[in-house]
């Protein structure tokens, strides 16, 4: 089994219809059902949601000196909003999970395999 990162992306300033309370409840229900399905299938490794990009701090080391600056790291309108780490037998299986995740969270999902390093 290969581990894949399913990254949830959002676009700053993107005009999206505001969800009603009922739509928000339904969305959370769909996300929880997806999580349960991933867990029961053995695909679930972890997930996380991130605060807005303006809360980021970037850490760099240059010449042995640590420097911190306000983030985000990349100046972009597209930002990582959250992620799933899953295990899947192949890319097709990972893409199937990503399709379900995109429908549940209502955001684009990027799928990338983790590199495997031998000890």
Secondary structure by P-SEA (a helix, b strand, c coil): cbbbbbbbbbbcccccccccaaaaaaaaaaaaaaaaaaaaaccccccccccccccbbbbbbcccbbbbcccccccccccccbbbbbbcccaaaaaaaaaaaaaaacbbbbbbbbbbbcc
